[in-house]
Amino acid sequence: MDSHTLELIEFSKVRALVARYAVSALGRWAAGLIEPQTDLGWVRAEQALTTEMVEALRSGLGPPLGGLADVRPEVRRAAIGGVLEAEELAELAVVLRSLGDVRRWLDRVGEQFPRLGGLAGEIWEYTGLVQAIEGCLDARGQVLDSASRRLMEIRREIVRIESRIQETLRQMLRSPEVRRILRYANFTMVGHHYVLPVAREFRGEMAGSVHRTSASQETVYVEPQAIADQSAQLVYQRSREQKEVRRILRWLSAQVGQEATGLLASLEAVGRLDLIQARARWSVDYGMSEPEVGVGGGLVLREARHPLLEELFRARAGRAAEGGDLGETKERGEVVPIDVRLGEPVSMLIVTGPNTGGKTVALKTIGLLAAMAQSGLHVPARAGSRLPIFDDVMADIGDEQSIEQSLSTFSAHVKRMVEILGRATARSLVLIDELGAGTDPVEGAALGRSLLDELDSIGCLAVVTTHLGDLKSYAFHNPRAENAAVEFDLESLRPLYRLRQGDVGQSNALAIARRLALPEHVVDRAVRYMERSRGPEMAEWDVVQRLRREAEAAREAAVAEEAEARRVREALAQKLADLHEQAEHEARMAEARQHLEPGDRVVVPRFGYDRPGRVVKVDLRRRMVLVAIGAMQWEVGLDELIPQRPRGPGMGEPAGRSRRPE
């Protein structure tokens, strides 16, 4: 989709909003990659996933996404032979456990939410790797004595040496001569060295090495000569300990590296799941709905709201509430929803009305909701809204004057129109703000009509705004174009922001001038000038508008009924597809059960999904299977079992099967 248009409609702010609802860094990363897609199958699948997650959240079945740190840099480092630190491996173990929790959650909800359940195949459990790491490290990332026999022996020797050193120091402290020269009667440690706090003036009476001096220079920390040999042995054993710890970390890192391909894929898949739940949480919070999407056809938005404008008003209301300024909350604004219909036979909407009346907001709302729908996001509009899959959405909105290129406002708009006309197809959506502005009104109107003709010949859907009176009559001569107006309250002289299709917006300049007490004779003269310039064709304008309004209610009802019928048809088709998919799943499961052999891993749901067992004996004649779960064996029906999915190298084979370092 056109990157310049995405910038104009501020799609990056939509990504940021979705990211705020993500639980993990992986989800926020995935939110930053949101892009509108043009593949209908992909869009419908993503919309369905968002809808299922909304239903899961409303049922209290949110995914367990806690503890999912982004450890992909560490995994990639391990894949190329790098050695991970103990703290990094401990964090990785937490993430791996979370992956298992997510995988089991997907398995549990899969029957109720089949599309979410289908994601389980992208996330693997790494029970063996978790056991390998947790068998060597504690929760704080410290290497356990039991990580290897060699490390256990070294640490026992360190404890023995330290005990001898401490006993020697305690004997020295019992001596009055030694206690006399100490600042206080106890030993301490500087680094890995045991030292005594000797008063500065008695330094010469204590043989040994100085390891530190106090900030006041009054105390010298001396390692006595009496423990020098033992200290040397301690330093040597600690060096051996560090080498052994490094060897264990290298081994664990290698286990991670062996699983890197599948693990990275699982991490990205769980990040995508977090993105889906972020989309769903945003949908629930903002009262969104899943739009109907299809290739071609019309565009129907029912009570559509601009999500960024709603976010702005929410933020203002929140600040007002925090400051105790609740009385101003309503005046700080609320989003006025709009209804828009485009499609056969009308493919072009010409929006008119006063400045600050909401024309540009309406334009951006249409473009932003189209981009959101094609990104798998629900849209802030009522159910029954429909959006085609556009091959491109292109916009020319606002003053895009470029100082660097020395382009005037008009020239910048013409340059943008050249780009749009060169790319637009019958499946595009074109949004143009203030068509024909920035130059002489007569020439601007003529050029605007010609551009509308060109867009009409392309066959794309288009929404344009304008102030030019000549362009307001374009729809009278083209059955594929329709006028729309934004409402304005003449009593309060304030815009109402509502979009009314079929009406022509007026600038209301004369009415406003009269209410602002411009002399009556001046306003009356202006009225006569305007009526003289309107011509006979414009005299019929009001009649046409009245007829359009009379037909509006009937057409609205027809569109709503058509949308509901389409929704029911698609829901039935989806239900049929889901039943077919469920039947295929059951057939595959039955086939897998028929080929169970002793040693195969299985799950018995009534004993818990987190307690897998192994097949001991299969009796196909009786359709019974003997299954070992923990220390017990159970005879269960063949149809109760869920065979575990096969795994291969790089696809999640538990790393714990490797031998731990000796």
C-alpha positions as CSV (number, residue, x, y, z in Angstrom):
1,M,0.0,0.0,0.0
2,D,1.2,3.5,-0.8
3,S,3.6,4.5,2.0
4,H,2.9,8.3,1.5
5,T,-0.8,7.7,2.1
6,L,0.0,5.6,5.2
7,E,2.0,8.6,6.5
8,L,-0.8,11.0,5.7
9,I,-3.4,9.0,7.6
10,E,-1.0,8.5,10.5
11,F,-1.0,4.7,10.3
12,S,2.2,4.6,12.4
13,K,0.1,5.9,15.4
14,V,-2.2,2.9,14.9
15,R,0.8,0.6,15.2
16,A,1.8,2.4,18.4
17,L,-1.7,2.1,19.8
18,V,-1.8,-1.7,19.2
19,A,1.6,-2.0,20.7
20,R,0.3,-0.5,24.0
21,Y,-2.0,-3.4,24.4
22,A,0.7,-6.0,23.9
23,V,1.9,-7.9,26.9
24,S,5.4,-8.8,25.8
25,A,8.3,-7.2,24.0
26,L,7.7,-9.8,21.3
27,G,4.2,-8.6,20.8
28,R,5.3,-5.0,20.6
29,W,7.9,-6.0,18.0
30,A,5.2,-7.7,16.0
31,A,2.9,-4.6,16.3
32,G,5.6,-2.5,14.8
33,L,5.5,-4.7,11.6
34,I,1.8,-4.3,11.0
35,E,1.2,-3.5,7.3
36,P,-2.0,-3.6,5.2
37,Q,-2.1,-6.6,2.9
38,T,-3.9,-7.2,-0.4
39,D,-4.4,-11.0,-0.1
40,L,-8.1,-11.7,0.6
41,G,-7.4,-15.0,2.2
42,W,-4.8,-13.6,4.6
43,V,-7.1,-10.6,5.6
44,R,-10.1,-12.9,6.3
45,A,-7.9,-15.3,8.3
46,E,-6.4,-12.5,10.4
47,Q,-9.8,-10.9,11.0
48,A,-11.2,-14.3,12.1
49,L,-8.3,-14.7,14.5
50,T,-8.9,-11.3,16.0
51,T,-12.6,-12.1,16.4
52,E,-11.9,-15.5,18.1
53,M,-9.5,-13.8,20.5
54,V,-12.1,-11.2,21.4
55,E,-14.5,-14.0,22.2
56,A,-11.8,-15.8,24.2
57,L,-11.1,-12.6,26.2
58,R,-14.8,-12.1,26.9
59,S,-15.0,-15.7,28.1
60,G,-12.1,-15.1,30.5
61,L,-9.8,-17.3,28.5
62,G,-6.9,-14.9,27.8
63,P,-3.6,-16.5,26.8
64,P,-0.8,-16.9,29.5
65,L,1.8,-14.5,28.0
66,G,3.6,-13.6,31.2
67,G,7.4,-14.1,31.3
68,L,7.8,-13.8,27.5
69,A,11.0,-11.8,27.2
70,D,12.6,-11.3,23.8
71,V,15.5,-13.7,24.0
72,R,16.0,-13.9,20.3
73,P,19.4,-12.1,20.4
74,E,20.7,-14.7,22.9
75,V,19.4,-17.6,20.9
76,R,21.0,-16.3,17.7
77,R,24.3,-15.8,19.6
78,A,24.1,-19.4,20.8
79,A,23.4,-20.6,17.3
80,I,26.8,-19.3,16.1
81,G,28.7,-20.8,19.0
82,G,28.5,-18.0,21.5
83,V,28.5,-18.7,25.2
84,L,25.5,-17.3,27.1
85,E,25.9,-16.0,30.7
86,A,24.1,-17.9,33.5
87,E,21.6,-15.0,34.0
88,E,20.7,-15.2,30.3
89,L,20.2,-18.9,30.4
90,A,18.0,-18.6,33.5
91,E,15.8,-16.0,31.7
92,L,15.7,-18.3,28.7
93,A,14.4,-21.1,30.9
94,V,11.6,-18.9,32.1
95,V,10.7,-18.0,28.5
96,L,10.8,-21.7,27.5
97,R,8.4,-22.6,30.3
98,S,6.1,-19.8,29.0
99,L,6.2,-21.3,25.5
100,G,5.0,-24.6,27.0
101,D,2.2,-22.8,28.8
102,V,1.1,-21.0,25.6
103,R,1.2,-24.3,23.6
104,R,-0.9,-26.1,26.2
105,W,-3.4,-23.1,26.3
106,L,-3.8,-23.3,22.5
107,D,-4.4,-27.0,22.7
108,R,-7.1,-26.5,25.4
109,V,-9.0,-23.7,23.6
110,G,-8.6,-25.2,20.2
111,E,-11.9,-27.0,20.2
112,Q,-13.8,-23.8,21.0
113,F,-11.7,-21.6,18.9
114,P,-10.3,-23.7,16.1
115,R,-8.3,-20.9,14.3
116,L,-6.5,-20.0,17.5
117,G,-5.9,-23.7,18.2
118,G,-4.4,-24.0,14.7
119,L,-1.5,-21.8,15.9
120,A,-0.4,-24.5,18.3
121,G,1.6,-26.2,15.5
122,E,3.8,-23.1,15.3
123,I,4.9,-23.2,18.9
124,W,6.9,-26.0,20.3
125,E,7.5,-27.2,23.9
126,Y,11.1,-27.5,25.1
127,T,10.7,-29.5,28.2
128,G,14.1,-31.3,27.8
129,L,16.0,-28.0,27.3
130,V,14.2,-26.5,30.3
131,Q,15.2,-29.4,32.5
132,A,18.8,-29.2,31.3
133,I,19.1,-25.5,32.2
134,E,17.2,-25.8,35.5
135,G,19.3,-28.9,36.4
136,C,22.4,-26.7,36.2
137,L,21.1,-23.2,37.3
138,D,18.9,-21.9,40.1
139,A,16.3,-19.2,39.6
140,R,18.8,-16.4,40.2
141,G,21.1,-17.7,37.5
142,Q,23.7,-19.3,39.8
143,V,25.3,-22.5,38.7
144,L,24.3,-25.3,41.1
145,D,26.9,-27.6,42.7
146,S,25.1,-30.5,41.2
147,A,25.6,-29.2,37.6
148,S,28.5,-31.7,37.3
149,R,30.5,-34.1,39.5
150,R,33.7,-32.1,38.9
151,L,32.1,-28.8,40.0
152,M,30.8,-30.5,43.1
153,E,34.2,-31.8,44.0
154,I,35.9,-28.5,43.4
155,R,33.4,-26.6,45.5
156,R,33.8,-29.1,48.3
157,E,37.5,-28.6,48.2
158,I,36.9,-24.8,48.3
159,V,34.7,-25.2,51.4
160,R,37.5,-27.3,53.1
161,I,40.2,-24.8,52.3
162,E,38.0,-21.9,53.5
163,S,37.3,-23.7,56.7
164,R,41.0,-24.2,57.4
165,I,41.7,-20.5,56.6
166,Q,38.8,-19.4,58.9
167,E,40.1,-21.7,61.7
168,T,43.6,-20.3,61.4
169,L,42.3,-16.7,61.6
170,R,40.1,-17.5,64.6
171,Q,43.2,-18.8,66.4
172,M,45.1,-15.6,65.5
173,L,42.2,-13.5,66.9
174,R,42.4,-15.3,70.2
175,S,46.0,-13.9,70.6
176,P,46.1,-10.7,72.7
177,E,49.1,-9.5,70.6
178,V,47.1,-9.7,67.4
179,R,43.9,-8.2,68.8
180,R,46.0,-5.2,70.1
181,I,46.9,-4.2,66.5
182,L,43.5,-4.6,64.9
183,R,40.9,-1.9,64.3
184,Y,38.2,-4.4,65.3
185,A,38.5,-8.1,66.4
186,N,37.2,-9.9,63.3
187,F,38.3,-11.0,59.9
188,T,36.6,-9.9,56.6
189,M,37.0,-10.5,52.9
190,V,38.4,-8.3,50.1
191,G,37.4,-9.9,46.9
192,H,38.1,-13.6,47.4
193,H,40.9,-13.0,50.0
194,Y,40.5,-13.3,53.8
195,V,42.0,-10.3,55.5
196,L,42.4,-8.7,59.0
197,P,41.7,-5.0,59.7
198,V,45.1,-3.7,61.0
199,A,45.4,-0.2,62.4
200,R,47.7,1.9,60.2
201,E,50.2,2.6,62.9
202,F,50.7,-1.2,63.5
203,R,51.1,-2.2,59.9
204,G,54.7,-3.2,60.4
205,E,53.7,-5.7,63.1
206,M,51.6,-7.9,60.8
207,A,53.4,-10.0,58.1
208,G,51.3,-10.4,55.0
209,S,50.0,-8.7,51.8
210,V,47.9,-5.5,51.8
211,H,44.7,-5.9,49.7
212,R,43.0,-2.6,50.5
213,T,43.2,0.6,52.6
214,S,40.1,2.3,54.1
215,A,38.9,5.6,52.8
216,S,40.2,7.3,56.0
217,Q,43.6,5.7,55.5
218,E,43.3,4.6,59.2
219,T,42.8,0.8,58.4
220,V,44.9,-1.5,56.3
221,Y,43.4,-4.8,55.3
222,V,46.1,-7.4,55.4
223,E,46.1,-11.0,54.3
224,P,48.3,-12.7,57.0
225,Q,51.4,-14.6,56.0
226,A,50.1,-17.5,58.1
227,I,47.3,-18.2,55.6
228,A,49.3,-17.4,52.4
229,D,49.7,-21.0,51.3
230,Q,46.1,-21.8,52.0
231,S,45.0,-18.6,50.1
232,A,47.1,-19.7,47.1
233,Q,45.3,-23.1,47.1
234,L,41.9,-21.2,47.4
235,V,42.8,-19.0,44.4
236,Y,43.8,-22.1,42.4
237,Q,40.5,-23.9,43.2
238,R,38.4,-20.9,42.4
239,S,40.2,-20.7,39.0
240,R,39.2,-24.3,38.5
241,E,35.7,-23.5,39.5
242,Q,35.4,-20.7,37.0
243,K,36.7,-22.9,34.2
244,E,34.2,-25.6,35.1
245,V,31.4,-23.1,35.3
246,R,32.4,-21.8,31.9
247,R,32.4,-25.3,30.5
248,I,28.9,-26.0,31.8
249,L,27.6,-22.7,30.3
250,R,29.2,-23.5,27.0
251,W,27.5,-26.9,27.0
252,L,24.1,-25.4,27.9
253,S,24.6,-22.7,25.2
254,A,25.3,-25.5,22.7
255,Q,22.0,-27.2,23.6
256,V,20.2,-23.8,22.9
257,G,22.1,-23.4,19.7
258,Q,21.0,-26.9,18.5
259,E,17.3,-25.8,19.0
260,A,17.8,-22.3,17.6
261,T,15.9,-22.7,14.3
262,G,12.7,-24.1,15.9
263,L,13.1,-21.8,19.0
264,L,13.3,-18.6,16.9
265,A,10.2,-19.7,14.9
266,S,8.3,-20.4,18.2
267,L,9.3,-17.0,19.7
268,E,8.1,-15.2,16.6
269,A,4.9,-17.3,16.6
270,V,4.2,-16.4,20.2
271,G,4.9,-12.7,19.4
272,R,2.3,-13.0,16.7
273,L,-0.2,-14.5,19.2
274,D,0.5,-11.5,21.5
275,L,-0.2,-9.2,18.6
276,I,-3.5,-11.0,18.0
277,Q,-4.5,-10.5,21.7
278,A,-3.4,-6.9,21.5
279,R,-5.6,-6.4,18.5
280,A,-8.5,-8.0,20.3
281,R,-8.0,-6.0,23.5
282,W,-8.0,-2.8,21.5
283,S,-11.2,-3.9,19.7
284,V,-12.9,-4.6,23.0
285,D,-11.7,-1.4,24.6
286,Y,-12.9,0.8,21.7
287,G,-16.1,-1.1,20.8
288,M,-14.9,-2.2,17.4
289,S,-16.3,-4.9,15.1
290,E,-15.1,-7.3,12.4
291,P,-15.8,-5.7,9.0
292,E,-17.0,-7.8,6.1
293,V,-14.2,-7.9,3.5
294,G,-14.2,-9.0,-0.1
295,V,-12.6,-8.4,-3.5
296,G,-14.5,-5.6,-5.3
297,G,-18.0,-4.6,-4.3
298,G,-19.0,-1.6,-2.3
299,L,-17.8,0.1,0.8
300,V,-20.3,0.5,3.7
301,L,-19.2,2.1,7.0
302,R,-21.9,2.3,9.7
303,E,-21.3,4.8,12.5
304,A,-17.5,4.8,11.8
305,R,-15.2,6.7,14.2
306,H,-11.7,7.9,13.8
307,P,-9.7,5.8,16.3
308,L,-6.9,8.3,16.7
309,L,-9.4,11.1,17.4
310,E,-11.1,9.0,19.9
311,E,-7.7,8.3,21.6
312,L,-7.1,12.0,21.7
313,F,-10.4,12.8,23.4
314,R,-9.9,9.9,25.9
315,A,-6.5,11.3,26.8
316,R,-8.0,14.8,27.3
317,A,-10.9,13.4,29.4
318,G,-8.3,11.5,31.5
319,R,-6.3,14.6,32.2
320,A,-9.4,16.5,33.0
321,A,-10.5,13.8,35.5
322,E,-7.0,13.7,37.1
323,G,-7.1,17.5,37.5
324,G,-10.6,17.4,39.0
325,D,-11.9,19.3,35.9
326,L,-14.8,16.9,35.2
327,G,-17.2,19.7,34.2
328,E,-15.2,20.3,31.0
329,T,-14.9,16.7,29.9
330,K,-17.8,16.8,27.5
331,E,-16.7,20.1,26.0
332,R,-13.3,18.6,25.3
333,G,-14.9,16.6,22.5
334,E,-16.2,13.2,21.5
335,V,-16.0,11.5,18.2
336,V,-19.1,12.0,16.0
337,P,-19.6,8.8,14.0
338,I,-20.2,8.9,10.2
339,D,-22.0,6.7,7.7
340,V,-20.5,6.2,4.3
341,R,-21.7,4.1,1.3
342,L,-19.8,3.7,-1.9
343,G,-20.2,1.2,-4.6
344,E,-22.6,0.2,-7.4
345,P,-23.9,2.5,-8.8
346,V,-22.1,5.3,-6.9
347,S,-18.3,5.1,-7.0
348,M,-17.5,8.7,-6.3
349,L,-18.4,10.9,-3.3
350,I,-18.1,14.7,-3.4
351,V,-18.1,16.1,0.1
352,T,-18.8,19.8,0.6
353,G,-19.3,22.0,3.6
354,P,-17.7,24.8,5.7
355,N,-14.2,24.9,7.0
356,T,-13.7,23.0,10.3
357,G,-16.8,21.0,9.4
358,G,-15.0,17.6,9.5
359,K,-14.5,17.0,5.8
360,T,-10.8,16.1,6.2
361,V,-11.6,14.0,9.3
362,A,-14.1,12.0,7.3
363,L,-11.6,11.5,4.5
364,K,-9.0,10.2,6.9
365,T,-11.5,8.0,8.7
366,I,-12.3,6.2,5.5
367,G,-8.7,5.7,4.5
368,L,-7.5,4.7,8.0
369,L,-10.3,2.1,8.5
370,A,-9.6,0.6,5.0
371,A,-5.9,0.2,6.0
372,M,-6.8,-1.2,9.4
373,A,-9.2,-3.8,7.9
374,Q,-6.5,-5.0,5.5
375,S,-4.1,-5.3,8.5
376,G,-6.3,-7.8,10.3
377,L,-7.6,-5.2,12.7
378,H,-11.2,-4.7,13.7
379,V,-12.6,-1.3,12.8
380,P,-14.4,1.3,15.1
381,A,-17.7,1.0,13.3
382,R,-21.0,-0.9,13.8
383,A,-21.3,-4.5,12.8
384,G,-22.4,-4.9,9.2
385,S,-19.7,-2.5,7.9
386,R,-18.1,-3.7,4.7
387,L,-14.8,-2.9,3.0
388,P,-13.4,-4.1,-0.3
389,I,-9.8,-5.3,-0.5
390,F,-8.1,-2.4,-2.2
391,D,-5.0,-3.0,-4.2
392,D,-3.9,0.5,-3.1
393,V,-5.2,3.5,-1.0
394,M,-3.9,6.8,-2.3
395,A,-4.5,10.2,-0.7
396,D,-3.8,13.8,-1.3
397,I,-4.6,15.4,2.0
398,G,-3.6,18.8,3.4
399,D,-0.9,21.3,2.4
400,E,2.1,19.3,1.2
401,Q,4.1,22.3,0.0
402,S,7.8,21.4,-0.3
403,I,10.3,24.2,0.5
404,E,13.2,22.0,-0.6
405,Q,11.7,21.4,-4.1
406,S,10.4,25.0,-4.3
407,L,6.9,23.8,-5.1
408,S,3.8,25.9,-4.5
409,T,0.8,24.3,-2.8
410,F,-1.0,24.0,-6.1
411,S,2.0,22.5,-7.8
412,A,2.5,20.0,-5.0
413,H,-1.1,18.9,-5.4
414,V,-0.8,18.5,-9.1
415,K,2.4,16.5,-8.7
416,R,0.6,14.2,-6.3
417,M,-2.3,13.8,-8.7
418,V,0.1,12.7,-11.4
419,E,1.3,9.9,-9.1
420,I,-2.2,8.9,-8.2
421,L,-3.5,8.8,-11.7
422,G,-0.4,6.7,-12.7
423,R,-1.1,4.1,-10.1
424,A,-4.9,3.9,-9.6
425,T,-6.8,0.9,-10.8
426,A,-10.4,-0.2,-10.6
427,R,-9.6,-1.8,-7.3
428,S,-8.1,1.4,-5.7
429,L,-9.4,3.9,-3.2
430,V,-8.5,7.5,-3.9
431,L,-8.9,10.3,-1.3
432,I,-8.5,13.9,-2.3
433,D,-8.8,16.9,0.0
434,E,-9.8,20.3,-1.4
435,L,-10.0,19.3,-5.1
436,G,-9.2,22.3,-7.3
437,A,-8.0,24.5,-4.5
438,G,-4.8,26.7,-4.6
439,T,-5.5,28.4,-7.9
440,D,-8.1,30.6,-9.8
441,P,-11.5,29.1,-8.8
442,V,-12.7,28.9,-12.5
443,E,-9.6,27.1,-13.6
444,G,-9.5,25.0,-10.4
445,A,-13.1,23.9,-11.0
446,A,-12.4,23.0,-14.6
447,L,-9.3,21.0,-13.7
448,G,-11.3,19.4,-10.8
449,R,-14.0,18.2,-13.2
450,S,-11.5,16.8,-15.6
451,L,-9.8,14.9,-12.7
452,L,-13.1,13.5,-11.6
453,D,-13.8,12.4,-15.1
454,E,-10.5,10.6,-15.2
455,L,-11.1,8.9,-11.9
456,D,-14.5,7.9,-13.2
457,S,-13.0,6.3,-16.3
458,I,-10.5,4.3,-14.1
459,G,-13.4,2.9,-12.2
460,C,-11.9,3.3,-8.7
461,L,-13.7,4.3,-5.6
462,A,-13.0,8.0,-4.8
463,V,-13.9,10.4,-2.0
464,V,-13.1,14.1,-2.6
465,T,-13.7,17.3,-0.7
466,T,-14.1,20.7,-2.2
467,H,-15.3,24.3,-1.6
468,L,-15.8,25.1,-5.3
469,G,-19.5,25.6,-6.2
470,D,-19.0,24.3,-9.8
471,L,-17.9,20.9,-8.5
472,K,-21.0,20.6,-6.3
473,S,-23.1,20.2,-9.5
474,Y,-20.8,17.4,-10.9
475,A,-23.0,14.7,-9.4
476,F,-26.1,16.0,-11.2
477,H,-24.5,15.0,-14.5
478,N,-22.8,11.7,-13.5
479,P,-25.0,8.9,-12.1
480,R,-21.8,7.3,-10.6
481,A,-21.1,10.3,-8.4
482,E,-23.0,11.5,-5.3
483,N,-22.8,14.6,-3.2
484,A,-22.4,14.6,0.6
485,A,-22.5,17.4,3.1
486,V,-21.1,17.9,6.6
487,E,-23.7,19.5,8.9
488,F,-23.3,22.9,10.4
489,D,-25.4,24.5,13.2
490,L,-26.3,28.0,12.1
491,E,-27.6,28.9,15.6
492,S,-24.4,28.2,17.4
493,L,-22.2,28.7,14.4
494,R,-20.4,25.4,15.2
495,P,-19.8,22.4,13.0
496,L,-21.7,19.2,13.8
497,Y,-19.2,16.9,12.0
498,R,-22.0,14.5,10.8
499,L,-21.8,13.4,7.2
500,R,-25.1,13.4,5.2
501,Q,-25.0,11.6,1.8
502,G,-27.2,13.0,-0.9
503,D,-27.0,16.6,0.3
504,V,-24.9,19.4,-0.9
505,G,-23.0,21.3,1.8
506,Q,-23.2,25.1,1.8
507,S,-20.5,27.5,2.9
508,N,-23.3,29.3,4.8
509,A,-21.3,32.5,4.4
510,L,-24.3,34.8,4.0
511,A,-26.2,33.2,6.9
512,I,-23.2,33.5,9.2
513,A,-22.7,37.1,8.0
514,R,-26.3,37.9,8.9
515,R,-26.0,36.4,12.4
516,L,-22.8,38.3,13.0
517,A,-24.8,41.6,12.4
518,L,-23.4,42.6,9.0
519,P,-25.8,45.4,7.7
520,E,-29.0,43.9,6.2
521,H,-28.8,45.8,3.0
522,V,-25.2,44.4,2.4
523,V,-26.4,40.8,2.9
524,D,-29.5,41.3,0.8
525,R,-27.4,42.7,-2.1
526,A,-25.1,39.6,-1.8
527,V,-28.2,37.3,-1.9
528,R,-29.3,39.0,-5.2
529,Y,-25.8,38.7,-6.7
530,M,-25.7,35.0,-5.8
531,E,-29.2,34.2,-7.2
532,R,-28.3,36.0,-10.4
533,S,-25.1,33.9,-10.8
534,R,-26.7,30.6,-10.1
535,G,-28.6,30.3,-13.4
536,P,-31.7,28.1,-14.2
537,E,-29.9,24.9,-13.6
538,M,-29.0,25.8,-10.0
539,A,-32.6,26.8,-9.4
540,E,-33.6,23.1,-9.5
541,W,-30.9,22.2,-7.0
542,D,-33.2,22.3,-4.0
543,V,-35.8,20.1,-5.7
544,V,-33.1,17.5,-6.5
545,Q,-31.9,17.6,-2.9
546,R,-35.4,17.1,-1.5
547,L,-35.9,14.0,-3.7
548,R,-32.6,12.6,-2.7
549,R,-33.5,13.0,1.0
550,E,-36.8,11.2,0.5
551,A,-35.1,8.2,-1.0
552,E,-32.4,8.1,1.7
553,A,-34.4,6.2,4.4
554,A,-35.5,3.5,2.0
555,R,-32.0,2.9,0.6
556,E,-30.5,2.8,4.1
557,A,-32.9,0.0,5.1
558,A,-32.1,-1.9,1.9
559,V,-28.4,-1.6,2.4
560,A,-28.7,-2.8,6.0
561,E,-30.8,-5.8,5.0
562,E,-28.3,-6.7,2.2
563,A,-25.4,-6.5,4.7
564,E,-27.2,-8.7,7.2
565,A,-28.0,-11.3,4.5
566,R,-24.4,-11.3,3.4
567,R,-23.2,-11.7,6.9
568,V,-25.5,-14.7,7.5
569,R,-24.4,-16.4,4.3
570,E,-20.7,-16.0,5.1
571,A,-21.2,-17.1,8.7
572,L,-22.9,-20.3,7.4
573,A,-20.2,-20.9,4.9
574,Q,-17.5,-20.4,7.6
575,K,-19.4,-22.8,9.9
576,L,-19.5,-25.4,7.1
577,A,-15.8,-25.0,6.6
578,D,-15.1,-25.3,10.3
579,L,-17.1,-28.5,10.5
580,H,-15.2,-29.9,7.5
581,E,-11.9,-29.0,9.1
582,Q,-13.0,-30.6,12.4
583,A,-13.9,-33.8,10.5
584,E,-10.5,-33.9,8.8
585,H,-8.8,-33.4,12.2
586,E,-10.8,-36.2,13.8
587,A,-9.9,-38.5,10.8
588,R,-6.2,-37.7,11.2
589,M,-6.5,-38.3,15.0
590,A,-8.2,-41.7,14.4
591,E,-5.4,-42.6,11.9
592,A,-2.7,-41.7,14.4
593,R,-4.4,-43.7,17.2
594,Q,-4.5,-46.8,14.9
595,H,-0.7,-46.7,14.5
596,L,0.2,-46.2,18.2
597,E,3.1,-48.4,19.4
598,P,4.7,-49.0,22.8
599,G,6.9,-46.1,23.7
600,D,4.9,-43.5,21.9
601,R,4.0,-40.3,23.9
602,V,0.3,-39.6,24.4
603,V,-1.9,-37.3,26.5
604,V,-4.9,-38.4,28.4
605,P,-7.1,-35.3,28.8
606,R,-8.8,-36.4,32.0
607,F,-5.4,-36.7,33.7
608,G,-4.3,-33.3,32.6
609,Y,-2.7,-31.9,29.5
610,D,0.5,-31.1,31.4
611,R,1.0,-34.8,32.4
612,P,2.0,-36.7,29.2
613,G,2.4,-40.5,29.3
614,R,3.9,-43.3,27.3
615,V,2.2,-46.2,25.7
616,V,3.0,-49.5,27.3
617,K,0.7,-51.9,25.4
618,V,-2.0,-51.5,22.7
619,D,-5.0,-53.8,22.3
620,L,-6.7,-52.8,19.1
621,R,-9.2,-55.6,19.3
622,R,-10.6,-54.2,22.6
623,R,-9.6,-50.6,21.6
624,M,-7.8,-50.3,25.0
625,V,-4.3,-49.0,25.7
626,L,-2.1,-49.3,28.8
627,V,-0.5,-46.0,29.5
628,A,2.3,-45.1,32.0
629,I,1.8,-41.7,33.6
630,G,4.4,-41.0,36.2
631,A,4.8,-44.1,38.4
632,M,1.4,-45.4,37.7
633,Q,-0.1,-47.4,34.7
634,W,-3.7,-46.9,33.5
635,E,-5.8,-48.7,31.0
636,V,-7.8,-46.2,29.0
637,G,-9.9,-46.3,25.8
638,L,-8.1,-45.8,22.5
639,D,-10.4,-42.9,21.6
640,E,-9.5,-41.0,24.8
641,L,-5.8,-40.6,23.8
642,I,-4.3,-37.7,22.0
643,P,-1.0,-38.8,20.3
644,Q,1.8,-36.3,20.6
645,R,2.9,-34.7,17.4
646,P,6.2,-36.2,15.9
647,R,9.3,-34.1,16.3
648,G,12.5,-34.0,14.4
649,P,15.9,-32.3,14.5
650,G,15.6,-28.5,14.8
651,M,11.8,-28.8,15.4
652,G,11.7,-29.0,19.2
653,E,13.3,-32.4,20.0
654,P,13.9,-32.0,23.8
655,A,17.5,-31.0,24.4
656,G,17.3,-32.8,27.8
657,R,18.0,-36.1,26.2
658,S,21.7,-35.0,25.8
659,R,23.9,-36.2,28.6
660,R,24.7,-33.6,31.3
661,P,28.4,-32.6,31.7
662,E,30.3,-35.2,33.7
